[in-house]
Each structure stands twice: as C-alpha cells, then as structure tokens.
C-alpha cells in the first residue's frame, strides 16, 4: 500500500471524531445477554396499512423517480397535515421539499445557507449531526450549553449572548434528542423577541413533534407570525409513524429557501424513494390513530423509566417529548463514559453517555424508552444493582 | 365510590389484557393514578363481571406433551318459542369441551369453538350431543389446522430486536 489515503482526505472529514453513540453499541453487540436502552428509533413496526400502500405501489409498477421535490400528492398531504395539527400554512408547490429522512433536510438547509466563517448556533446536548455538517460547509459551530435546571430549554439570554454579526443560522432541535426537553409556546415567544430584527434563519428540527406528553401539544416556532418566514421546518415520518427504514422526511419554508435546497437535493439525491413516498401519503391520510396509539404507549413507558431512575437516586427531570430519559449520574461520582462502560461490562446494559451529545451532557446518560416494558424493567433493575453495589 | 370513567376502565383493562401479572405499583406509574385507585377500578371490574378471570394465553402447538384438537362448529337451530336462542346456548355451553359460544348474524346461528384430545372425541361430541338436540337443524364442523394469531398475539413471533447499530 503506497497511497496514504489519510493525507489525501479532506481534513475536516478526517478530523470528525467517531460517534460516541456507536462505541457502546459495538461493545454490546459482542456480548451475549446484553440488553440495551440505547436505540434511538421506535420499536414499533410501521403500521400495516402504511406498509400495504407501499407494497401496492410496487404492485402497480410505481417504480420511477418522482419529481425532485417529491410527489405532488404527498406534498399536498404534508401541507394538509401541518395545517391540521399545527395550524401552519404552506404552499405544496413552492414551499415543500420531500427528502431522504429529516437528516437530509438538515444537511440541505445548512449547506444552502452556510459558507466560510458563517456561524451556526447549536444548543447542546443535541443530536450529533449539526456540528459536523456545519463544519463540512465551512461554517463555525457556536454551541450553547443548555442547563438541567432549565429542563434543557434554550433561554432567550443564552441565545442573545451567542449571537454575533456572523450568526446566520439557529438550530432549534425540540422536542430534543437526547434530553427529552421541549420548548413551550412562551419559551419560543421569548426567543422570537431576540431574533426579531435580525437576519438569522431558524432550522427547526421537529422530527419528534408528534411525541410530546402532558397537556401541552407541540408548538412550532413557525407558528409565530414574525418567525414563519425565517423558519425552515424539518420533520419526517420516522418517529411519528415508526417509518425509520423508509428514509423519508421533508422541509417546509420560504419558497426561495426551499428552491435553493431543492437545487442541492436534485444533484445529490434526485428524488426521495418512490415506494416510501406512496406509503407516506397513506400515513398522513389515515395515520393519526397510529400516532396516538404509539404516543400513549411511549407515555406509559416514560413514566415507568422516570420513576425508576428517581427511585434509585438518579435524579431525572420529566422529559416531555421524544422517547428519551436523561437522568443525572453525578451522584455516583463517575463520568458519563465511566458509568456507561462499567454498566455495560458489569451489568450488561447499554446506555449512551450524555457527553456524546455535547459537553453539557456530561454527568448524564441517555436512556431510550423505545423498548418493551419488560426490557425497561430489566434494564432498570440492572442499573439499580450497579448504582447500589458500585 | 364515585362512578369510574370509562376511559380509565379501558386503560386498566388494556394493561391487564396485555399482562395480567403486572403489579399495582407498575400500573399506577404507567397510568399516573394512585395505586389505590387502580385497585378500586380492578375490584369494580371484577364485581361487574367485566373481568371474568385471569389466565395465560397458551400456544398449544408449542406446549410440551399437550395434544389438543380445536374445531369451529357452525350450528343452525330453530329458536325456541318465548326463550329464543338463549335456552339453546345455555344447553350448549354446559359441555366442558365447549370453549366459546357466540350467536352469529348470517347463514348460521351459533359459532362454537370446541377443544378435545383428538378428532374422534370432537366427532362424538357433535354426533352424540350437539346434532341430536331437538332445536338443532344442522351442523358444519371445521377443524383448525394451524394457529397463526390468537387473541391479538402472533403465535410464531420472533422476539429478536432487529434494530441495527446506528448513530442516532
């Protein structure tokens, strides 16, 4: 081997650290009888009527590309859905782009806006993709450490102090992975006060919008009239309809932004998978009950896991969204990494260290409750045994 | 005790139907209700006869050493004057081999599920007990060959977590 590939690689790519999420999975996968609270995807199978529509589209021979922006009928259904659930109005022809998962929409949005030196504000802990995508686009990630005492919400003061003349984009990932934190309507109005009069675009990653618990339904920052124009709303089918493997998401926003994102999309992807798009139409038309069934199930598990952690002395604030609990493990005197490593080696239960989602996640662990109650109970028993006999 | 709302009853029933061995404490946490309230609801449901009993759902095809034949019998009858179908149903469900009896709409009157050790026992039951009943006009017996799904549970369900490792 004479080629030194590493010296040829784009240094930005080369220097992206390996994912802290995968590390523990890889160890767990080698172990017999290891159990996990690690997986960040629904344990439900896509509801049958949705799968059936996908199959039917194949039977009918719908195996061509769709238009770059996605099937017109799907875009219309997305708009109808956003209007029905969140009172948002988008034009299906100019304001919607169907993407390969919400992830592609995030990538497109950042790449369409960010160039060398532009700053992107990223509240942490958060899903791991925003920072590397920003760096790949030549941008500068400016992270904000949200606080446990604020239930990991982004506050107006924190936002204000992170803004500079170079700020171009604010990532707003709520309901949040990994904390389960949400932003209420009044929280968002406070952020809007800070953003009004600036040119900052908001990337609202609302993939978990359907998974909120308690009395308050999800509220999108795009619902605030002055914020509508500057918000790129990113969502998808993975979490709400348990359709992760179909790889389908979407972005909605200002026609000029969607047009720019569609340009990038057409070169990289051309169009999102056709079968998935037909299935998604069915999901939006007849899937509201499925969402409610799964949400109710997650809600019960959520109560069990939060109660379980608090009972064993790992204080856990009440997560009001997504399907993660984010208990604090500082009382054990261990770092997040040590806790997860020893928990896995000694009790064979895999959880994810909070610092994998940003340094402010240190002292916490992410535990998914997208698992059966039996699995959750067994994991809680093992973690409790670990905490007690450490 | 005040009237319990149906939504709460439904939630309790759903949990018990999924796993009747679930603890009161666990139900209380899952439903965000005090354990005493859950206990009261269960008590009421038992007294009202909504909950008839608690038992395991057994996959007989897998049960070691057990051999059971199940048949579904369509029964056509002449309803009795003044007593309608109920009197006939009461006579039928007394037989221990009869596991379920339903009055049906459509081309026959009763749908009956019968379990026995072998086909011969079921044949005897039909020819000696069911068919000779004076109101019975005709029977059609269908034997169950394989059970795929039972009371909402898939019989040959793989319990492996198929989700792969992914950074998420």
Interface residues (C-beta under 8 A of the other chain):
Chain A: X19 X21 X22 X25 X26 X29 X36 X39 X40 X41 X43 X127 X128 X177 X300 X301 X303 X304 X307 X373 X377
Chain B: X15 X19 X26 X29 X30 X31 X32 X161 X163 X165 X166 X167 X168
